Amino acid sequence: MHYLLLTIIQIVDSIAELILVSLGLAVIFGMMRVINLAHGEFIMLGGFTSIFAVNAGINVWVAILVVAPCVVGVLGMIIERIIIRHLYGRMVYTMLATWGLSLLLTGLATTLFGNRVQGISAPLGSVDFAGFSISLYNQLMVVVCLILLVGGYALLRYTRLGLIARATMQNPEMAASMGINRSRVFAMTFSLGAALSGLTGALLAPLSGVVPTMGAAYVSKAFITVITGGASVITGTGLSAALLGSIGTVTTFLSNPIFGDIALLAAALVLLRILPTGITGKIFRGAS
């Protein structure tokens, strides 16, 4: 019984991590249809930002929850203004531009910070349960994940800002004719996606550490999760991460992490074969 409960806790932790890794991409790719291959590097920059902020004497919670997402969010807005805004509607060019940006950020981080793992200590300890040690920090990540899901759904579904963002993404010309500054909406949306990625990197820093090449480990899973989720940014990402994360974690328990990743990919392929438009494209239409 205790082992089963521990397994469930680890599955929940895995789902929460997959949701956090995917949310920033869900906003940028799911809403804006921008293939952001630099998503993993935004996560990496969030991790480094939190580490440097803590080393500079800033409180660890402020560094993780405030400094990292704000810094990466501002960087995202600058990138959108300089590069991305000129490429909307040209998906191949956007993909090439963000791929180049990914290589640039990885190269700069390697040059400035070195190709070694850096990290910070987890701010919370652990508790013993039936002979097992359960990390309180992991459970905090689950809480943060739930807050982001509920808050994001409420923002997109029930606020004027969310209505403007959804309308602008669906029909920019019509939104502009109604007096909406679509350029500003695009910039803010891209910045929000980057900020969520930065927050993810900061949250992961105490667990897995940060290295300049870490982005490659997350970007493929994020794309698989977002595409499988379908058109609805929040609902789709949550449902897809819950399904794929459970399959991957259970397979890892039964075999090893390599087969866990293979099972996750295989499940996504089968699901997309059955539901080509994703989970929310077929089953949960109208969800945010």
C-alpha positions in Angstrom: 0.0 0.0 0.0 2.8 2.4 0.9 4.7 1.6 -2.2 1.6 2.2 -4.3 1.1 5.6 -2.7 4.7 6.5 -3.3 4.3 5.5 -7.0 1.3 7.7 -7.3 3.2 10.6 -5.8 6.0 10.1 -8.2 3.6 10.0 -11.2 2.0 13.2 -10.0 5.5 14.8 -9.7 6.3 13.7 -13.3 3.0 15.1 -14.7 3.6 18.4 -12.9 7.1 18.7 -14.4 5.9 17.9 -17.9 3.1 20.5 -17.6 5.6 23.1 -16.4 8.0 22.3 -19.2 5.2 22.6 -21.8 3.2 25.6 -20.7 5.5 28.3 -22.1 5.6 26.5 -25.4 1.8 26.0 -25.3 1.4 29.8 -25.1 3.9 30.6 -27.9 3.1 27.6 -30.3 -0.4 26.8 -29.2 -1.7 30.3 -29.4 0.6 32.1 -31.8 1.5 29.2 -34.1 5.2 30.1 -33.7 7.5 27.1 -33.8 9.9 28.2 -31.0 12.9 25.9 -31.1 14.6 28.1 -28.6 12.0 27.1 -25.9 14.6 24.8 -24.2 17.1 27.7 -24.1 14.5 29.9 -22.4 14.2 27.2 -19.7 18.0 27.1 -19.4 18.2 30.9 -19.0 15.6 30.9 -16.3 17.7 28.3 -14.4 20.9 30.3 -14.7 19.1 33.6 -13.8 17.8 32.0 -10.5 21.3 30.6 -9.7 23.0 34.0 -10.2 20.3 35.8 -8.3 20.7 33.5 -5.3 24.5 33.8 -5.4 24.0 37.6 -5.4 22.2 37.4 -2.1 18.6 37.5 -3.3 16.1 35.4 -1.4 15.7 32.0 -3.2 12.0 32.3 -3.5 12.2 35.7 -5.0 14.9 34.5 -7.4 12.8 31.5 -8.5 9.3 33.0 -8.6 10.0 36.6 -9.5 13.5 37.4 -10.9 13.8 34.4 -13.3 10.5 34.8 -15.1 10.7 38.5 -15.3 14.2 38.5 -16.8 13.4 35.8 -19.3 10.0 37.5 -20.1 11.8 40.8 -20.9 14.3 38.9 -23.0 11.4 37.2 -24.8 9.8 40.6 -25.6 13.0 41.9 -27.0 13.4 38.8 -29.2 9.9 39.2 -30.4 10.4 42.8 -31.3 13.7 42.2 -33.1 13.2 38.9 -34.8 9.8 37.1 -34.4 7.5 40.1 -35.4 8.9 40.1 -38.9 8.2 36.4 -39.5 4.5 35.9 -38.5 2.7 33.6 -40.9 6.0 32.2 -42.3 6.4 29.1 -40.2 9.5 27.7 -41.9 11.3 31.0 -41.5 10.3 31.2 -37.9 11.5 27.7 -37.2 14.9 28.5 -38.8 15.2 31.8 -36.9 14.4 30.2 -33.5 16.8 27.3 -34.3 19.6 29.8 -34.9 18.6 31.6 -31.7 18.8 28.3 -29.9 22.3 27.7 -31.1 23.3 31.3 -30.3 22.0 31.1 -26.7 23.6 27.7 -26.1 26.9 29.0 -27.4 26.8 32.2 -25.4 25.9 30.3 -22.2 28.7 27.8 -22.7 31.2 30.6 -23.3 30.1 32.7 -20.3 29.2 30.0 -17.8 31.1 26.9 -18.9 29.9 23.5 -19.9 29.3 22.2 -16.4 26.3 21.6 -14.2 25.5 24.4 -11.8 22.6 24.5 -9.3 21.2 25.7 -6.0 20.0 23.7 -2.9 16.4 22.9 -2.7 14.8 25.4 -0.3 12.6 22.8 1.4 13.7 19.5 3.0 12.0 16.2 2.9 9.8 14.0 5.0 10.0 10.3 5.8 7.1 8.1 4.7 7.1 4.3 5.3 10.9 4.3 5.0 10.9 6.5 1.9 12.0 10.1 1.6 9.5 12.4 -0.1 10.8 15.8 -1.2 8.6 18.7 -0.1 10.0 20.9 -2.9 8.6 18.4 -5.5 5.2 18.8 -3.9 5.5 22.6 -4.1 6.1 22.2 -7.8 2.8 20.4 -8.0 1.1 23.2 -6.2 2.7 25.8 -8.5 1.6 23.7 -11.5 -2.0 23.7 -10.4 -2.0 27.4 -9.7 -0.6 28.1 -13.2 -3.2 25.8 -14.8 -6.2 27.3 -12.9 -4.9 30.8 -13.3 -4.2 30.4 -17.0 -7.6 28.9 -17.7 -9.3 31.7 -15.7 -7.2 34.4 -17.5 -8.0 33.1 -21.0 -11.6 32.2 -20.3 -13.1 34.9 -18.1 -11.0 38.1 -18.4 -11.1 40.8 -21.0 -7.3 40.4 -21.5 -7.8 36.8 -22.3 -10.6 37.5 -24.7 -8.4 40.1 -26.5 -5.5 37.7 -26.7 -7.6 34.8 -28.1 -9.4 37.1 -30.6 -6.1 38.6 -31.8 -4.5 35.2 -32.3 -7.5 33.8 -34.2 -8.2 36.8 -36.4 -5.5 39.6 -36.2 -7.1 41.7 -39.0 -10.5 41.7 -37.3 -9.0 42.5 -34.0 -7.0 45.4 -35.5 -10.3 46.8 -37.1 -11.8 46.8 -33.6 -9.0 49.1 -32.3 -6.8 46.4 -30.7 -3.1 47.0 -31.0 -2.2 43.5 -32.3 1.5 44.2 -32.3 1.4 44.8 -28.6 -0.7 41.7 -28.0 1.7 39.5 -29.9 4.6 41.0 -28.0 2.9 40.4 -24.6 1.9 36.9 -25.5 5.4 35.9 -26.6 6.8 37.5 -23.4 4.4 35.6 -21.3 5.4 32.3 -22.9 9.0 33.1 -22.4 8.4 34.1 -18.7 6.7 30.7 -18.1 9.7 29.0 -19.6 12.0 31.0 -17.3 9.9 30.1 -14.3 10.2 26.4 -15.2 14.0 26.6 -15.5 14.2 28.3 -12.1 12.0 25.6 -10.5 14.0 22.9 -12.1 17.4 24.3 -11.0 17.4 22.9 -7.5 16.4 19.4 -8.8 18.4 18.7 -11.9 20.9 21.6 -12.0 21.5 23.8 -15.0 23.9 23.3 -17.9 23.9 25.3 -21.3 22.8 22.2 -23.3 19.9 21.2 -21.0 17.3 22.7 -23.4 17.5 19.8 -25.8 16.3 17.4 -23.1 13.0 19.3 -22.7 12.0 20.8 -26.1 11.0 17.5 -27.7 8.8 16.5 -24.8 7.2 19.9 -24.7 6.4 19.8 -28.4 4.9 16.3 -28.2 2.8 17.3 -25.2 1.5 20.5 -26.8 0.7 18.9 -30.2 -1.0 16.0 -28.5 -3.1 18.4 -26.4 -4.6 20.0 -29.4 -6.0 23.5 -29.9 -6.8 24.4 -26.3 -3.7 25.8 -24.6 -4.4 25.1 -21.0 -6.9 22.2 -21.0 -5.0 20.4 -23.8 -1.6 20.7 -22.2 -2.9 19.5 -18.8 -4.7 16.5 -20.2 -1.9 15.5 -22.6 0.7 15.9 -19.8 -1.4 13.8 -17.4 -1.8 11.0 -20.0 1.8 11.0 -21.4 3.4 11.6 -18.1 1.6 8.7 -16.5 2.6 6.3 -19.3 6.2 7.4 -19.3 6.6 7.2 -15.5 4.9 3.8 -15.2 7.1 2.4 -18.1 10.2 3.8 -16.4 9.2 2.0 -13.2 8.8 -1.3 -15.0 12.0 -0.9 -17.1 14.2 2.1 -17.3 14.1 5.9 -18.3 15.0 5.2 -21.9 12.0 2.9 -22.4 9.9 5.4 -20.5 10.7 8.1 -23.1 10.0 5.7 -25.9 6.7 4.8 -24.4 5.8 8.5 -24.1 6.6 9.1 -27.8 4.7 5.9 -28.9 1.6 6.9 -26.9 1.7 10.3 -28.5 1.9 8.9 -32.0 -0.9 6.4 -31.4 -3.1 9.2 -29.9 -2.4 11.5 -32.8 -3.3 8.7 -35.2 -6.6 8.3 -33.5 -7.2 12.0 -32.8 -5.3 14.0 -35.5 -6.4 17.3 -34.1 -5.3 16.4 -30.6 -7.3 15.7 -27.4 -9.1 19.1 -27.3 -9.5 19.3 -31.0 -11.9 16.3 -30.9 -13.1 15.6 -27.4 -13.0 18.9 -25.5 -13.9 21.5 -28.1 -14.4 25.0 -26.7 -12.0 24.5 -23.8 -9.4 27.2 -23.2 
